[in-house]
Amino acid sequence: MSGQFFIALLNPGMGLLLGAAFLLLWLHRRDQRYILLAALSYAAMAAGFLILDFAPILPFELQRLPANIGFLAAAYLLVAAAIDRYRLPVPWRGMAAVCGVALAFFLWFLLVQPSITHRVLSISIALGLLALRLPLALRGMPRAHLVDDILFWVGVLSAVNFIVRPLLIIGLTGGFSSYAGFQQSIYWTTVQFSQAMISILFALCLMVAAAIDLMAELRQQAESDTLSGLLNRRGFEGAAGTAVRAAADEDRPAALLIADLDHFKAVNDTHGHAAGDAIIAAFGAHARAHGPAGMIAGRIGGEEFALLLPGAGLDAARQLAEAIRTGFAAAAAGAIPASLVPTVSIGLAASLPGAGLSQLMRDADQALYAAKREGRDRVRAFTPAPIDTLRAAS
């Protein structure tokens, strides 16, 4: 066996391995469509190289047609996978049109006006245009991770590789008079190695992206409360602490609401835990529906909730608290017994210079206790003690 044989095995072998790896990953992540698209892409790439390098010669050398369909399908699916990972609209029709035009030119230069050089350019330029759709799709979106930037530039590199490289090499060395000369040419050697490098880069980026997505989901699960749909105490304190510090650094206010469902133990004892769970779920949905953008909300105890409003003062917090309090019974009505009318008590506090989240929560807790002492189902705001009173107590 010659060294050329083993070089010919490089891309199909790698395509099969990467396709199998993505397929195994998708079997554990079936909600992630882009992983399946990547698996199909690498399988199509492997099929294209196997047909091109190892299939027997068919009449009119028509094995070149399924091989190049495989290459176009591989690029089509891989670019779609990368775009789909970002939940962006995939330009299926536009990319399909590029593939259709490329195949029309390919068939023309295969059957009507035979030319290996023009067939190569038809497919290669189409592959470059498909690759270019990725950086065009990503150019306007924020890229939160390094892998997002790498994937953007891999798309640019792929477009340059498929469009500029063949034009440059064919311009310098001339065209191809036969397939034997084509497969021994500098052009085909560069295809074998450049395609291998680009395939590995794309695969690494997508696998790292899948790992980032998985870690984000695990973090969200660890910091979320499933029943209410809000953050749990750990998640709330982490996000709210960061937001309070940022507001202080920017000299902006922050307001905190602490809400407690009234007589919740009695509700569980009388109507059962299913009714209690329904009330908690209803309060979480109600708070999310009324909360402004940027609100950080969490369930910090069995029936206790905290809502942080970065950039808001007591007036805005009071308006939100009253909207939540007065609309809560109606929001929960469809999910609980008709005889049950849930109410909520809410304490408010605004951030003070130099105070952190813990102080803000203590102040809001004091206001909540005042609301409960005064009969529940009401909103009360924390009022700092006058300086003269504090001095007298001292």
C-alpha positions as CSV (number, residue, x, y, z in Angstrom):
1,M,0.0,0.0,0.0
2,S,1.3,3.4,-0.9
3,G,1.4,6.5,1.3
4,Q,-1.2,8.1,-1.0
5,F,-3.6,5.3,0.0
6,F,-3.3,6.2,3.7
7,I,-3.7,9.9,2.9
8,A,-6.9,9.1,1.1
9,L,-8.2,7.3,4.2
10,L,-7.6,10.4,6.4
11,N,-10.8,12.3,5.7
12,P,-13.3,9.4,5.5
13,G,-11.8,7.8,8.6
14,M,-11.9,11.0,10.5
15,G,-15.4,11.7,9.3
16,L,-16.7,8.4,10.4
17,L,-15.1,8.7,13.8
18,L,-16.4,12.3,14.4
19,G,-19.8,11.3,13.1
20,A,-20.0,8.4,15.5
21,A,-18.8,10.7,18.4
22,F,-21.5,13.2,17.7
23,L,-24.1,10.5,17.3
24,L,-23.2,9.0,20.7
25,L,-23.4,12.5,22.2
26,W,-26.8,13.1,20.6
27,L,-28.2,9.9,22.1
28,H,-27.6,11.5,25.5
29,R,-28.7,15.0,24.4
30,R,-31.7,14.4,22.1
31,D,-33.0,17.9,22.8
32,Q,-30.0,19.4,21.0
33,R,-30.8,19.2,17.3
34,Y,-27.4,20.7,16.3
35,I,-25.6,17.7,17.6
36,L,-27.5,15.4,15.3
37,L,-26.9,17.7,12.4
38,A,-23.2,17.6,13.1
39,A,-23.3,13.7,13.2
40,L,-25.1,13.6,9.8
41,S,-22.6,16.2,8.4
42,Y,-19.5,14.1,9.2
43,A,-21.2,11.0,7.9
44,A,-21.9,12.7,4.6
45,M,-18.3,14.0,4.4
46,A,-17.0,10.4,5.0
47,A,-19.3,9.1,2.3
48,G,-18.2,11.7,-0.2
49,F,-14.5,10.9,0.2
50,L,-15.1,7.1,0.1
51,I,-17.1,7.4,-3.1
52,L,-14.5,9.7,-4.7
53,D,-11.4,7.8,-3.8
54,F,-12.5,4.2,-3.6
55,A,-15.8,3.6,-5.7
56,P,-15.4,1.8,-9.0
57,I,-15.6,4.0,-12.1
58,L,-19.2,4.3,-13.2
59,P,-20.3,5.2,-16.8
60,F,-19.4,8.8,-17.6
61,E,-17.6,8.8,-14.2
62,L,-20.9,9.5,-12.6
63,Q,-19.6,8.5,-9.2
64,R,-18.3,12.1,-9.0
65,L,-21.9,13.3,-8.7
66,P,-22.8,11.4,-5.5
67,A,-19.4,12.2,-4.0
68,N,-19.9,15.9,-4.5
69,I,-23.4,15.7,-3.3
70,G,-21.9,14.2,-0.2
71,F,-19.5,17.2,0.2
72,L,-22.3,19.8,-0.3
73,A,-24.5,17.9,2.2
74,A,-21.7,17.8,4.7
75,A,-21.1,21.6,4.5
76,Y,-24.9,22.3,4.4
77,L,-25.5,20.3,7.6
78,L,-22.4,21.5,9.4
79,V,-23.1,25.2,8.9
80,A,-26.8,24.5,9.9
81,A,-25.6,22.8,13.0
82,A,-23.3,25.7,14.1
83,I,-26.1,28.3,13.4
84,D,-28.7,26.1,15.1
85,R,-26.6,25.9,18.3
86,Y,-27.1,29.6,18.8
87,R,-30.9,29.3,18.3
88,L,-30.7,31.5,15.2
89,P,-32.8,30.9,12.2
90,V,-31.1,28.5,9.8
91,P,-31.2,29.8,6.1
92,W,-32.2,26.4,4.8
93,R,-33.6,27.6,1.5
94,G,-30.8,30.0,0.8
95,M,-28.2,27.3,1.4
96,A,-30.2,24.8,-0.6
97,A,-30.3,27.2,-3.5
98,V,-26.5,27.5,-3.4
99,C,-26.2,23.7,-3.5
100,G,-28.7,23.5,-6.4
101,V,-26.9,26.0,-8.6
102,A,-23.5,24.3,-7.9
103,L,-24.9,20.9,-8.9
104,A,-26.4,22.4,-12.1
105,F,-23.0,23.8,-13.1
106,F,-21.3,20.5,-12.1
107,L,-23.6,18.5,-14.3
108,W,-23.1,20.9,-17.2
109,F,-19.3,20.6,-17.0
110,L,-19.7,16.8,-16.5
111,L,-22.1,15.9,-19.3
112,V,-22.4,18.9,-21.7
113,Q,-19.0,20.6,-21.7
114,P,-16.7,18.3,-19.8
115,S,-14.1,20.1,-17.7
116,I,-12.6,18.8,-14.4
117,T,-11.3,22.3,-13.6
118,H,-14.7,23.9,-13.8
119,R,-16.4,21.1,-11.9
120,V,-13.8,21.6,-9.1
121,L,-14.5,25.4,-9.0
122,S,-18.3,24.9,-9.1
123,I,-18.3,22.7,-6.0
124,S,-15.5,24.5,-4.1
125,I,-17.0,28.0,-4.5
126,A,-20.3,26.6,-3.4
127,L,-18.7,25.1,-0.3
128,G,-17.1,28.5,0.4
129,L,-20.4,30.3,0.1
130,L,-22.0,27.8,2.5
131,A,-19.2,28.3,5.0
132,L,-19.6,32.1,4.7
133,R,-23.2,31.8,6.0
134,L,-21.9,31.0,9.5
135,P,-19.9,34.2,10.2
136,L,-22.7,36.2,8.5
137,A,-25.2,34.7,11.0
138,L,-22.9,35.2,14.0
139,R,-21.6,38.7,13.2
140,G,-24.3,40.7,15.0
141,M,-24.7,38.5,18.1
142,P,-22.8,38.8,21.3
143,R,-20.2,36.0,21.7
144,A,-20.1,35.1,25.4
145,H,-17.3,32.5,25.2
146,L,-14.0,32.1,23.5
147,V,-15.3,29.2,21.5
148,D,-17.9,31.5,19.9
149,D,-15.1,33.7,18.5
150,I,-13.2,30.7,17.4
151,L,-16.2,29.2,15.6
152,F,-16.8,32.6,13.9
153,W,-13.2,32.7,12.5
154,V,-13.3,29.0,11.6
155,G,-16.2,29.9,9.3
156,V,-14.2,32.8,7.8
157,L,-11.2,30.5,7.4
158,S,-13.3,27.8,5.7
159,A,-14.8,30.3,3.3
160,V,-11.3,31.6,2.3
161,N,-10.0,28.0,2.0
162,F,-12.8,26.9,-0.4
163,I,-12.9,30.1,-2.5
164,V,-9.4,31.6,-2.6
165,R,-7.3,28.4,-2.4
166,P,-8.6,26.7,-5.6
167,L,-8.5,30.0,-7.5
168,L,-4.9,30.6,-6.4
169,I,-3.6,27.1,-7.1
170,I,-5.4,26.6,-10.4
171,G,-4.3,30.1,-11.5
172,L,-0.6,29.2,-10.7
173,T,-0.5,25.5,-11.9
174,G,-3.2,25.4,-14.6
175,G,-6.2,23.2,-14.8
176,F,-6.6,19.4,-14.7
177,S,-6.7,17.3,-17.9
178,S,-7.5,13.9,-16.2
179,Y,-8.6,12.5,-12.9
180,A,-5.3,10.8,-12.5
181,G,-3.5,14.1,-12.7
182,F,-6.1,15.7,-10.4
183,Q,-5.6,13.2,-7.6
184,Q,-1.8,13.6,-7.8
185,S,-2.0,17.4,-7.9
186,I,-1.0,19.9,-5.3
187,Y,-4.6,21.0,-5.2
188,W,-5.9,17.6,-4.1
189,T,-3.1,17.2,-1.5
190,T,-4.1,20.6,0.0
191,V,-7.8,19.5,0.0
192,Q,-6.9,16.4,2.0
193,F,-5.0,18.3,4.7
194,S,-7.0,21.6,4.8
195,Q,-10.3,19.7,5.0
196,A,-9.0,17.5,7.8
197,M,-7.9,20.6,9.8
198,I,-11.1,22.5,9.3
199,S,-13.2,19.4,10.1
200,I,-11.3,18.9,13.4
201,L,-11.7,22.6,14.3
202,F,-15.4,22.6,13.7
203,A,-15.8,19.4,15.7
204,L,-13.8,20.7,18.6
205,C,-15.8,23.9,18.7
206,L,-19.1,22.2,18.6
207,M,-18.1,19.7,21.2
208,V,-16.9,22.4,23.5
209,A,-20.1,24.3,22.8
210,A,-22.1,21.2,23.8
211,A,-20.1,21.0,27.0
212,I,-20.7,24.7,27.8
213,D,-24.4,24.2,27.2
214,L,-24.5,21.1,29.5
215,M,-22.6,23.0,32.3
216,A,-25.0,25.9,32.0
217,E,-28.0,23.6,32.3
218,L,-26.5,21.8,35.3
219,R,-25.8,25.2,36.9
220,Q,-29.3,26.3,36.2
221,Q,-30.7,23.1,37.7
222,A,-28.6,23.6,40.8
223,E,-29.7,27.2,41.3
224,S,-33.4,26.9,40.3
225,D,-36.5,25.9,42.2
226,T,-38.6,23.7,40.0
227,L,-41.9,24.2,41.7
228,S,-42.0,28.1,41.6
229,G,-40.0,28.5,38.4
230,L,-37.7,30.9,40.2
231,L,-34.2,30.7,41.6
232,N,-33.6,28.8,44.8
233,R,-31.9,30.5,47.7
234,R,-28.4,29.7,46.6
235,G,-29.1,31.0,43.0
236,F,-30.9,34.1,44.3
237,E,-28.2,35.1,46.7
238,G,-25.5,34.6,44.1
239,A,-27.2,36.6,41.4
240,A,-28.7,39.3,43.7
241,G,-25.4,39.8,45.6
242,T,-23.7,40.5,42.3
243,A,-26.5,42.9,41.2
244,V,-26.4,44.8,44.5
245,R,-22.7,45.3,44.3
246,A,-22.9,46.4,40.7
247,A,-25.6,48.9,41.5
248,A,-23.5,50.3,44.4
249,D,-20.5,50.6,42.1
250,E,-22.6,52.5,39.6
251,D,-24.2,54.7,42.3
252,R,-27.7,53.3,41.4
253,P,-30.4,52.2,43.9
254,A,-31.7,48.7,44.4
255,A,-34.9,47.6,46.1
256,L,-35.9,44.3,47.6
257,L,-39.3,42.7,48.2
258,I,-39.6,39.8,50.6
259,A,-43.0,38.1,50.3
260,D,-44.4,35.4,52.6
261,L,-47.6,33.5,51.8
262,D,-50.0,34.0,54.7
263,H,-51.2,31.0,56.8
264,F,-49.4,28.6,54.5
265,K,-49.1,25.8,57.1
266,A,-52.8,26.0,57.7
267,V,-53.4,25.7,53.9
268,N,-51.3,22.5,53.8
269,D,-53.0,21.1,56.8
270,T,-56.5,21.8,55.6
271,H,-56.4,21.5,51.8
272,G,-53.3,19.2,51.4
273,H,-49.8,19.7,50.0
274,A,-51.1,19.6,46.4
275,A,-53.0,22.9,47.1
276,G,-49.9,24.3,48.8
277,D,-47.7,23.4,45.8
278,A,-50.3,25.0,43.4
279,I,-50.2,28.2,45.4
280,I,-46.4,28.3,45.3
281,A,-46.4,27.7,41.5
282,A,-49.0,30.3,41.0
283,F,-47.1,32.9,43.0
284,G,-43.9,32.2,41.0
285,A,-45.8,32.6,37.7
286,H,-47.6,35.7,39.0
287,A,-44.3,37.4,40.1
288,R,-42.6,36.6,36.8
289,A,-45.5,38.0,34.9
290,H,-45.5,41.3,36.8
291,G,-41.8,41.8,37.4
292,P,-39.8,44.1,35.2
293,A,-36.9,43.1,33.0
294,G,-33.8,42.7,35.1
295,M,-35.7,41.5,38.2
296,I,-34.0,38.7,40.1
297,A,-36.5,36.5,41.8
298,G,-36.1,33.5,44.0
299,R,-37.9,31.2,46.4
300,I,-35.7,31.5,49.6
301,G,-37.8,29.4,51.9
302,G,-40.8,27.1,52.0
303,E,-43.3,29.8,51.4
304,E,-41.0,32.8,51.3
305,F,-39.9,34.7,48.2
306,A,-37.4,37.5,47.4
307,L,-37.6,39.9,44.4
308,L,-34.7,42.2,43.8
309,L,-35.1,45.3,41.5
310,P,-31.7,46.7,40.5
311,G,-31.9,50.4,39.7
312,A,-35.3,50.8,41.4
313,G,-36.3,52.8,44.5
314,L,-39.0,52.2,47.1
315,D,-41.8,53.8,45.0
316,A,-41.3,51.4,42.1
317,A,-40.9,48.5,44.5
318,R,-44.2,49.4,46.3
319,Q,-46.1,49.6,43.0
320,L,-44.9,46.1,42.1
321,A,-45.6,44.7,45.5
322,E,-49.2,46.1,45.5
323,A,-49.8,44.7,42.0
324,I,-48.5,41.3,43.1
325,R,-50.5,41.3,46.4
326,T,-53.8,42.5,44.9
327,G,-53.7,40.1,41.9
328,F,-52.4,37.0,43.6
329,A,-55.8,35.5,44.6
330,A,-57.1,35.8,41.0
331,A,-53.8,34.4,39.6
332,A,-54.1,31.3,41.8
333,A,-57.8,30.8,41.5
334,G,-57.9,28.3,38.7
335,A,-55.5,25.8,40.4
336,I,-56.8,25.6,44.0
337,P,-60.2,24.9,45.7
338,A,-62.7,27.6,45.2
339,S,-63.1,28.1,49.0
340,L,-59.4,29.0,49.3
341,V,-58.4,32.6,48.9
342,P,-54.6,32.9,49.3
343,T,-53.0,36.2,50.4
344,V,-49.4,37.4,50.8
345,S,-47.6,39.8,53.0
346,I,-44.7,41.8,51.6
347,G,-41.8,43.7,53.1
348,L,-39.8,46.3,51.2
349,A,-36.4,47.8,51.7
350,A,-34.1,50.0,49.6
351,S,-30.3,49.8,49.5
352,L,-28.3,52.2,51.6
353,P,-24.7,53.4,50.8
354,G,-22.2,50.7,51.7
355,A,-24.9,48.1,52.5
356,G,-24.8,44.7,50.9
357,L,-27.5,42.1,50.1
358,S,-27.5,40.7,53.6
359,Q,-28.3,44.1,55.1
360,L,-31.0,44.7,52.5
361,M,-32.6,41.3,53.3
362,R,-32.6,42.0,57.1
363,D,-34.3,45.4,56.5
364,A,-36.9,43.8,54.2
365,D,-37.5,41.0,56.8
366,Q,-38.2,43.6,59.4
367,A,-40.7,45.3,57.2
368,L,-42.3,41.8,56.5
369,Y,-42.7,41.2,60.2
370,A,-44.4,44.5,60.6
371,A,-46.8,43.6,57.8
372,K,-47.7,40.3,59.5
373,R,-48.0,42.0,63.0
374,E,-50.5,44.4,61.5
375,G,-52.8,41.7,60.2
376,R,-51.1,40.2,57.0
377,D,-52.2,40.7,53.4
378,R,-50.5,44.1,53.2
379,V,-47.2,45.8,52.1
380,R,-44.9,47.5,54.5
381,A,-41.6,49.3,53.8
382,F,-38.6,49.4,56.1
383,T,-38.1,52.7,57.8
384,P,-34.6,53.3,59.3
385,A,-34.6,54.5,62.9
386,P,-34.0,58.3,63.3
387,I,-30.4,59.2,64.1
388,D,-31.5,60.8,67.4
389,T,-33.2,57.5,68.5
390,L,-30.1,55.5,67.6
391,R,-27.9,57.8,69.7
392,A,-30.3,57.6,72.7
393,A,-30.3,53.8,72.5
394,S,-26.6,53.9,72.3
